[in-house]
Amino acid sequence: MCGIVGAVGLANCGDTLLDALRRLEYRGYDSAGIVTHNGAGFEITRSIGKLASLDSLIRKNPLSGDVGIGHTRWATHGGVSEANAHPHIAAERVVIVHNGIIENHRQLRARLEQEGHLFSSDTDSEVLAHLFVEAFDAGLSLTEATKSVLAAIEGAYAFAALVLDHRDMLIVARNASPLAIGLGDDASFIGSDAIALAHLTRRVIYLKDNDFAFVTAEGAAVFDAKGTPVNREEVIVAASQGLVDKGGYRHFMEKEIHEQPDAIAHSLAAMTGADGRISAPMSRDQLHDITGIVMLAAGTSHYASLVARYWIEGLARVPVTCEIASEYRYRKPVTSSFSTAIAISQSGESLDTLMAMRHAGENDLQTIGLVNVPGSTIAREADAVMPTRAGPEIGVASTKAFTAQLTVLISFAVALAEVKGAITPQRADEIQAQIQAMPGLVGKALTSFDAIRPIAHDLASARSALFLGRDVLFPLALEGALKLKELSYIHAEGFASGEMKHGPIALIEDALPVVAMLAADEVLGKAASNLREASARGGRIILLTEEKAVAEVDFAESVITVPNVDPLLAPILLAVPAQILAYLTAVEKGTDVDQPRNLAKSVTVE
Ligand code: G6P
């Protein structure tokens, strides 16, 4: 999603803003821009495409001034063009950057145009700059002008404004979209998240919904929607400068795939009690009170929830439903049969998931946020937090956050099952031991890069591929297909193996790649015969499986094995070759692995 940065009180801040924007590249963008105030007027540079284009423009024409704002834009309203790139200036007096959507922008624009305001973009965002000009023309003070702008707009937003006559400050505000204020020694900063500011400061203030603030070099004056001064706590964020580089890997995604043993081990640590046993970060009573769970998530996080449903229902006998976050609240769900909502989100900022969680909370469900970013909105708003500790995930396609989510969810399922008395102590011990072994087993699964390379080479020329799995591996088939399509742009679909015969088998034609996930579980025989049917019709079977299940599918064209594991935990282990296959296929095709086209890391619009 769009990224916002800003600085005030920092000499020649243009380069610093560019650096901060680089840290937000992972959110996805298609154009970018920076504006500074040089004491006499605004200096603005905007460019479509990658930040390298903006960088070379700035090299030719350096930006001067000690206050400025920058933006990476991911097009929503209006195509990808320099005119639509932020910042947007109105009447040479107010310049803004904005993340989110101003839902009533059409009416506002029509009114402003009637009043004589000249617009220069197709964006919804530009109305913000004109609304400020309108308010200042009406003689309103800074505070009153900001309040009137906020009262006029509807939707989710975070924005920053720089005013020609007030070069010592930035005006910022947010509702639903994230915004962090960073406090330095002699300067202050703003960013869509703390990662953007990690090289500048660790002292951060997060605005609450409907807050606005005046940010000066000395700090921030924060106000609530009514304009009453409020005190928002300053926190020290954990993000540090070294966390966001490729560490010698070709892509962030490759690095993050390799970080999975660590990500899993750290996440497990957060789920391990003083006695060394895996538990959930909540009391026995709290666990006991969980009688039904609705899982809310988007994208890869949704597939993690689908895996967890097998675990929680199978082990703890607690009913679970998994909802695509963007569908949840609008279909007016019946919530009375659930006690608890678990919102799963790597970023903790996906607006669909946040809104779904709020809806669940408003309907009296206890909310638990399973998030990777500790200070994120979902983490702050949930009644309780179960963290993943995967570290910053920069590649748009989620990898280490997914296996960390699965690790936390299986740990939660076992803890719940134990409290509910739904599992024998012996079975609990077995699963606990397997979970504890996961970092090492995932480390072994990482050794399959070279074996997967030739398979990826062939797959890169396919137009379409199927992913099949049964039982707890069915959601992993969905995730495997998502990874391939989002990274390599090859059409891919995931199906439950047993469902093939009810329709999808019609898709099988000669040499169609069929990626099959298999474990030595109770449905092994059935899953293998589903694959045999696909193979008999010309499907080229690429088998991802544990060593002890290989013999069952002697007709597979290629086989990638992972170490033997309790079948329950197979999705964590088999996720690794599925990720590597998608990664290497994308590398083979030469696509933009870390920032696939049209995608954003964190989607903060509905
Ligand atoms: C975006 C990303 C996906 C991600 C999804 C949910 O669509 O491109 O990779 O799975 O958001 O993100 P979250 O941060 O809520 O897990």
Residues whose N, C-alpha, C, O or C-beta is under 5 A from the ligand:
A	BS01	G6P	A298 G299 T300 S301 I344 S345 Q346 S347 G348 S350 V396 A397 S398 L599 A600 K601 S602 V603
